[in-house]
Amino acid sequence: MTTQETRSAPDNAARGGWPTVGVVVPTRDRPELLRKALQRILDQDYPGDVRCVVVFDHSEPDEGLAVDDEHRGVMVMGNERSPGLAGGRNSGILAADTELVAFCDDDDAWLPGKLRAQVEELVAHPEASLVSCGIRVVYDGATTDRVLADRRVTLPDLLRSRLTELHPSTFLMRRATVVDGFGLVDEHIPGSYGEDYEFLLRATRHGPVVNLPDVLVEVLWHKKSYFASRWDTIITALRWLLERYPEFRSVPAGEARICGQIAFAYAAQGRRREAVRWVAKTLRRNPREARAVLALAVASRAITADSVLRRLHERGRGV
């Protein structure tokens, strides 16, 4: 484990009062994409100081990435908490000594103007738990813009829908609001699956998410096959989420959505009996939930889970 800090905390007054921003970038075995992500962050036209905290998980930190410019910096370190994405994010949050913190995954890229626009929005809304923005999904050479029209998102909104537009690489928040408020990323979620969604649910218990209806982040989705052990993680994590948030019981459409995802995961594993049982739960909560139909189609082998995912991803969507 190696840590290299770029410099001490800057004099905020010397930067026109703009808050200092720490950008947490968890990474694992993606050196080329990581360098692109960092360059896009450092190239932002934000007037204040920006420091990236690159957290290496299951790999040795690359000291060659460290930057010590006057108003831009890169600090590299190993994951000092539980292995995985949640621990990596938290290691970066705790290592940052900035007023604001933001997330950026190592395979995503900020677009010009992202940081300045979001900081202005956060400063204008002291009640906000965090600020988000629209995304451009890149999958297999195709791009799809996902923009949420709503300017404010509350807990009931997120219980009804995951709102994929609220991607973690768009999150900007006050560091104190996270550390001393709604809390760090939950490291107990099985496989860190859905940690960003749970983080949002908890954040909106604290205050609304303020959303910019502009595409300011490019999100790369990878082509991959969901093998059996991955589906196990998804099932366990989603069932954990339902138990953790009893509020879902008061939002039938939201509970049906997650039950449908669990049904689909069981179907993808070829566990037909469990899939049908969760399809029944889904339809009892919401007879119009499309995931129930998809799960039955996969369980009956009329279509494969991978083919469903590919078609959805081509449209910038997931199950």
Backbone torsions as a table, in degrees:
resi	resn	phi	psi	omega
1	MET	NA	130.4	-176.9
2	THR	-132.1	139.9	177.5
3	THR	-132.4	132.7	175.7
4	GLN	-133.2	117.9	179.0
5	GLU	-93.9	144.1	-175.5
6	THR	-81.8	-40.6	-178.1
7	ARG	-172.0	173.0	178.3
8	SER	-78.4	171.8	-177.7
9	ALA	-60.3	136.1	-176.7
10	PRO	-77.6	163.3	173.8
11	ASP	-80.3	105.2	-174.7
12	ASN	-61.9	-34.8	-178.3
13	ALA	-62.2	-31.1	-178.8
14	ALA	-71.8	-12.4	-179.0
15	ARG	-108.6	28.5	174.9
16	GLY	71.9	20.8	178.5
17	GLY	81.9	1.6	178.7
18	TRP	-71.2	131.9	-178.8
19	PRO	-63.1	147.8	173.6
20	THR	-74.5	144.9	-175.7
21	VAL	-126.0	128.1	172.3
22	GLY	-107.3	127.3	-177.2
23	VAL	-109.1	114.7	-177.6
24	VAL	-87.8	121.7	-177.7
25	VAL	-124.1	94.0	175.2
26	PRO	-72.2	144.2	-177.0
27	THR	-148.2	154.2	176.2
28	ARG	-159.5	108.0	171.4
29	ASP	59.4	39.5	175.1
30	ARG	-135.4	60.3	-171.7
31	PRO	-60.1	-41.1	-177.8
32	GLU	-70.6	-45.6	178.2
33	LEU	-64.4	-37.4	179.0
34	LEU	-60.7	-44.9	-179.4
35	ARG	-63.1	-36.7	177.4
36	LYS	-65.9	-44.2	179.7
37	ALA	-60.2	-44.6	-179.5
38	LEU	-64.1	-43.0	-178.7
39	GLN	-61.8	-40.4	179.3
40	ARG	-64.4	-34.5	178.1
41	ILE	-69.8	-48.1	-177.3
42	LEU	-67.2	-24.0	-179.6
43	ASP	-84.3	-2.7	-179.9
44	GLN	-58.9	144.3	-177.9
45	ASP	-84.9	21.7	-178.7
46	TYR	-67.1	129.5	-176.3
47	PRO	-71.0	-23.7	-177.8
48	GLY	-84.5	-178.6	-179.2
49	ASP	-80.0	141.0	-179.5
50	VAL	-129.3	129.8	176.7
51	ARG	-128.4	127.9	175.2
52	CYS	-91.1	137.5	173.2
53	VAL	-116.0	103.5	-177.7
54	VAL	-92.3	119.0	-175.9
55	VAL	-109.5	114.0	-179.6
56	PHE	-87.7	126.3	-179.9
57	ASP	-114.4	128.4	-178.7
58	HIS	58.8	28.9	177.8
59	SER	-160.5	158.4	-178.6
60	GLU	-76.7	135.5	177.6
61	PRO	-60.4	140.0	177.8
62	ASP	-92.7	99.5	-177.4
63	GLU	-64.6	-20.5	-179.9
64	GLY	-67.0	-11.9	179.9
65	LEU	-84.5	-14.6	-174.9
66	ALA	-61.2	136.5	-179.7
67	VAL	-130.1	139.1	-178.8
68	ASP	-134.6	54.9	175.1
69	ASP	-78.8	172.0	-173.6
70	GLU	-62.9	-43.9	-176.8
71	HIS	-122.6	7.9	176.4
72	ARG	-134.6	141.0	-179.6
73	GLY	-149.6	156.0	174.0
74	VAL	-131.7	125.5	176.6
75	MET	-112.3	133.9	179.0
76	VAL	-115.4	143.1	-177.5
77	MET	-157.9	165.0	172.8
78	GLY	-90.9	161.0	176.2
79	ASN	-68.1	117.4	-176.4
80	GLU	-96.3	2.2	-177.8
81	ARG	-120.1	-151.4	-177.1
82	SER	-66.4	142.5	179.8
83	PRO	-59.1	144.1	177.8
84	GLY	116.3	178.6	-173.2
85	LEU	-63.5	-44.2	-178.1
86	ALA	-61.7	-46.9	178.2
87	GLY	-63.4	-37.1	177.9
88	GLY	-64.2	-44.9	177.9
89	ARG	-60.6	-45.2	-177.8
90	ASN	-66.2	-37.2	176.0
91	SER	-58.2	-42.2	-179.8
92	GLY	-68.9	-41.5	178.7
93	ILE	-59.6	-46.8	-177.0
94	LEU	-70.2	-28.7	179.7
95	ALA	-79.1	-24.8	-179.2
96	ALA	-70.2	139.9	176.9
97	ASP	-116.6	35.9	-175.8
98	THR	-105.2	165.3	178.9
99	GLU	-72.3	-39.8	-179.6
100	LEU	-115.9	154.7	173.3
101	VAL	-130.9	148.4	177.8
102	ALA	-135.7	159.0	175.7
103	PHE	-109.7	146.3	167.9
104	CYS	-150.4	119.5	177.1
105	ASP	-69.8	155.2	-173.3
106	ASP	-70.8	-11.5	178.8
107	ASP	-108.7	12.1	178.1
108	ASP	-111.4	169.9	-177.0
109	ALA	-145.2	128.9	175.6
110	TRP	-75.2	142.7	176.4
111	LEU	-92.7	159.3	-177.9
112	PRO	-56.0	139.4	176.7
113	GLY	86.8	-5.7	-175.1
114	LYS	-59.8	-53.2	-170.9
115	LEU	-67.9	-45.9	-178.2
116	ARG	-61.2	-44.9	-179.0
117	ALA	-61.7	-40.9	-177.8
118	GLN	-72.9	-38.4	177.8
119	VAL	-62.8	-43.2	177.6
120	GLU	-58.9	-39.3	-179.5
121	GLU	-69.5	-41.2	-179.8
122	LEU	-66.2	-41.9	178.4
123	VAL	-63.0	-36.0	-178.5
124	ALA	-74.4	-16.0	-176.9
125	HIS	-129.0	80.9	-178.6
126	PRO	-64.1	-17.4	-179.8
127	GLU	-81.3	-11.6	-174.1
128	ALA	-72.5	141.6	173.6
129	SER	-78.0	-36.2	176.3
130	LEU	-163.6	169.7	177.7
131	VAL	-119.3	138.9	177.8
132	SER	-126.2	-176.0	178.3
133	CYS	-159.9	178.2	179.2
134	GLY	-75.5	162.8	-178.1
135	ILE	-128.5	156.8	171.2
136	ARG	-113.8	110.7	-178.5
137	VAL	-84.1	128.8	177.4
138	VAL	-113.3	118.8	-178.2
139	TYR	-142.2	118.9	175.9
140	ASP	52.9	41.8	176.8
141	GLY	86.1	-10.0	180.0
142	ALA	-102.3	149.7	178.3
143	THR	-121.8	143.4	177.9
144	THR	-137.8	124.9	177.6
145	ASP	-85.2	131.9	176.9
146	ARG	-119.9	110.1	-177.5
147	VAL	-127.0	129.5	177.6
148	LEU	-92.6	123.8	-177.0
149	ALA	-71.5	-30.6	-177.6
150	ASP	-65.1	133.5	179.1
151	ARG	-86.4	-18.5	178.6
152	ARG	-133.2	136.1	-179.8
153	VAL	-123.6	130.6	-178.9
154	THR	-116.0	175.6	-179.6
155	LEU	-57.6	-46.4	178.2
156	PRO	-58.2	-35.3	177.8
157	ASP	-61.5	-43.5	-176.8
158	LEU	-76.5	-25.9	174.4
159	LEU	-68.4	-34.8	178.9
160	ARG	-73.6	-37.0	-174.6
161	SER	-148.7	145.3	176.1
162	ARG	-65.3	-28.2	-178.0
163	LEU	54.2	72.9	-176.2
164	THR	-55.4	-24.3	179.0
165	GLU	-59.1	-26.4	179.1
166	LEU	-83.5	75.4	-176.1
167	HIS	-87.6	143.9	-177.9
168	PRO	-58.0	-28.5	178.9
169	SER	-70.8	-3.8	175.1
170	THR	-100.9	-6.7	-171.7
171	PHE	-73.2	131.2	170.4
172	LEU	-134.1	133.1	-175.2
173	MET	-153.3	163.7	173.7
174	ARG	-74.5	131.5	-177.4
175	ARG	-60.2	-41.1	-179.1
176	ALA	-64.7	-33.2	178.9
177	THR	-63.8	-34.4	178.3
178	VAL	-77.4	-56.8	-173.0
179	VAL	-66.2	-42.3	-176.3
180	ASP	-105.1	1.6	-177.0
181	GLY	-114.7	-104.4	-174.2
182	PHE	-80.6	-10.1	169.8
183	GLY	104.0	165.3	179.5
184	LEU	-70.6	174.6	175.3
185	VAL	-63.4	135.5	-177.2
186	ASP	-72.4	119.0	-178.1
187	GLU	-89.9	2.0	-179.6
188	HIS	-95.0	-5.6	179.1
189	ILE	-66.8	127.6	-178.2
190	PRO	-54.0	121.0	177.4
191	GLY	64.5	13.2	-175.2
192	SER	58.5	17.1	-178.2
193	TYR	-72.7	125.7	-179.1
194	GLY	75.1	17.6	-179.0
195	GLU	-62.1	-31.4	179.4
196	ASP	-68.9	-38.4	178.6
197	TYR	-66.6	-46.1	178.6
198	GLU	-62.0	-37.8	178.1
199	PHE	-61.0	-41.9	178.1
200	LEU	-66.1	-43.6	179.0
201	LEU	-57.5	-44.7	-179.2
202	ARG	-69.9	-37.4	179.1
203	ALA	-62.5	-40.1	-177.9
204	THR	-76.1	-12.4	168.4
205	ARG	-70.2	-25.9	-177.9
206	HIS	-88.3	-39.1	-178.3
207	GLY	-176.7	167.3	-176.8
208	PRO	-71.1	155.5	168.1
209	VAL	-87.7	126.3	175.7
210	VAL	-95.4	127.5	-172.5
211	ASN	-115.9	134.1	172.8
212	LEU	-94.2	121.9	-177.3
213	PRO	-81.7	48.3	179.8
214	ASP	-129.8	143.9	177.2
215	VAL	-78.7	111.2	-175.7
216	LEU	-129.3	1.6	178.8
217	VAL	-139.0	135.7	176.1
218	GLU	-99.8	122.5	-175.0
219	VAL	-113.3	123.8	-179.1
220	LEU	-95.1	122.0	173.9
221	TRP	-102.3	133.3	-175.6
222	HIS	-96.8	146.2	172.6
223	LYS	-78.4	126.4	-179.5
224	LYS	-158.5	160.7	177.0
225	SER	-101.5	132.8	-179.9
226	TYR	-87.5	96.2	-178.2
227	PHE	-77.7	170.9	-168.8
228	ALA	-56.7	-44.5	-176.1
229	SER	-65.4	-30.3	177.4
230	ARG	-68.2	-41.5	178.1
231	TRP	-63.6	-36.0	176.1
232	ASP	-58.1	-43.7	179.4
233	THR	-62.6	-43.2	-180.0
234	ILE	-61.3	-45.8	-179.9
235	ILE	-61.1	-48.4	-178.5
236	THR	-62.1	-43.3	-177.8
237	ALA	-66.8	-40.7	-178.9
238	LEU	-70.2	-37.7	176.7
239	ARG	-67.2	-36.8	174.7
240	TRP	-60.6	-42.1	-178.8
241	LEU	-63.2	-43.3	179.2
242	LEU	-62.4	-37.1	179.0
243	GLU	-72.9	-35.8	-176.7
244	ARG	-72.4	-31.1	-176.4
245	TYR	-119.4	86.2	178.7
246	PRO	-63.3	-13.5	178.1
247	GLU	-59.2	-23.7	179.8
248	PHE	-61.0	-28.1	-178.0
249	ARG	-64.7	-24.1	179.5
250	SER	-91.6	0.7	179.4
251	VAL	-127.5	84.8	-173.6
252	PRO	-53.7	-42.1	-177.9
253	ALA	-65.1	-38.0	179.6
254	GLY	-69.6	-42.3	178.1
255	GLU	-65.7	-38.8	178.3
256	ALA	-63.7	-37.1	179.0
257	ARG	-59.3	-46.3	-178.8
258	ILE	-72.4	-38.6	175.5
259	CYS	-60.3	-38.2	178.5
260	GLY	-66.1	-36.2	176.6
261	GLN	-66.3	-39.4	177.2
262	ILE	-65.1	-42.7	178.1
263	ALA	-59.8	-42.7	-179.9
264	PHE	-63.7	-41.2	179.7
265	ALA	-63.7	-42.5	176.5
266	TYR	-62.7	-41.0	179.6
267	ALA	-63.7	-39.7	179.6
268	ALA	-62.6	-28.1	178.0
269	GLN	-82.3	-8.8	-175.7
270	GLY	82.5	15.1	-180.0
271	ARG	-93.3	78.4	-169.4
272	ARG	-62.0	-42.7	-176.8
273	ARG	-61.4	-47.2	178.9
274	GLU	-64.7	-37.5	179.4
275	ALA	-61.7	-46.6	-179.0
276	VAL	-64.0	-38.5	179.3
277	ARG	-62.3	-41.7	-179.9
278	TRP	-76.8	-26.6	172.7
279	VAL	-62.8	-42.5	179.2
280	ALA	-61.8	-41.5	177.1
281	LYS	-62.3	-40.9	-179.4
282	THR	-61.0	-48.8	-175.8
283	LEU	-69.6	-29.0	176.0
284	ARG	-65.7	-33.6	179.9
285	ARG	-83.4	-35.2	179.5
286	ASN	-155.4	101.1	-178.0
287	PRO	-61.9	-14.8	-178.3
288	ARG	-97.9	5.7	-177.3
289	GLU	-69.6	114.5	-174.8
290	ALA	-66.7	-25.6	-178.4
291	ARG	-64.6	-25.8	176.7
292	ALA	-65.0	-41.7	179.1
293	VAL	-65.4	-44.1	179.3
294	LEU	-62.2	-41.8	-180.0
295	ALA	-63.1	-42.0	178.2
296	LEU	-65.0	-38.7	179.5
297	ALA	-64.2	-40.3	179.0
298	VAL	-71.7	-41.2	-179.6
299	ALA	-62.9	-33.2	179.7
300	SER	-86.4	0.7	179.2
301	ARG	66.1	23.0	174.9
302	ALA	-73.1	-23.4	179.9
303	ILE	-155.1	155.0	180.0
304	THR	-92.6	154.7	178.5
305	ALA	-62.4	-40.8	-179.5
306	ASP	-62.3	-38.7	-179.7
307	SER	-68.0	-36.6	176.0
308	VAL	-62.9	-46.2	-179.1
309	LEU	-63.1	-42.0	179.7
310	ARG	-60.1	-45.1	-179.0
311	ARG	-65.0	-39.5	177.5
312	LEU	-66.6	-43.1	-178.7
313	HIS	-65.4	-32.8	176.7
314	GLU	-62.1	-22.5	177.5
315	ARG	-100.9	9.9	-179.8
316	GLY	73.7	27.7	-176.8
317	ARG	-129.2	163.4	175.2
318	GLY	-126.5	-178.8	-178.1
319	VAL	-69.7	NA	NA
